[in-house]
């Protein structure tokens, strides 16, 4: 039951959104999840500041995960996320923040897991 929510400073075309969504679907296996229940959100043209300065090209990516993963899995996932956003949107890795939110209770379809 992962959710990957992205806020990016650049404009993103529908084609780019589809590509990012597909690549994140492949990458989520790093956290031992499948694309079957993956939800992805992409908010573009978002204002972000880092170190007090407005960022031209940057991203904040939040990964919510039912359960938990190991530190090395998170590290590998961060590398994949940075690669995807750099390749698809030209956002350098040093302007991408990634956070992880392991969740014990997750609801779907009228019930909790």
Secondary structure, DSSP 8 states (H G I E B T S, - for coil): --EEEEEESS---HHHHHHHHHHHHHHGGGGT--GGG-EEEEE-S---EETTEE-SS-EEEEEEEEB---HHHHHHHHHHHHHHHHHHH---GGGEEEEEEEES--EETTEE-
